[in-house]
Amino acid sequence: MAARKSTPRKIRLMGKIRQNSAVPAWVIVKTKRTVRTNPKRRQWRRTDVRVG
């Protein structure tokens, strides 16, 4: 990854960081544990980020 990134690329990477978070505890409580995991969760070493 280049040290110098363009602004649009940074914005896309920030979106991927936000997307990679866990499901909040209040959502698990509200849905009575039907929603427990985030299906879009990504491990940094295993899968690649396609942001261009």
Beta strands, then each sheet from edge to edge (+ up, - down):
end
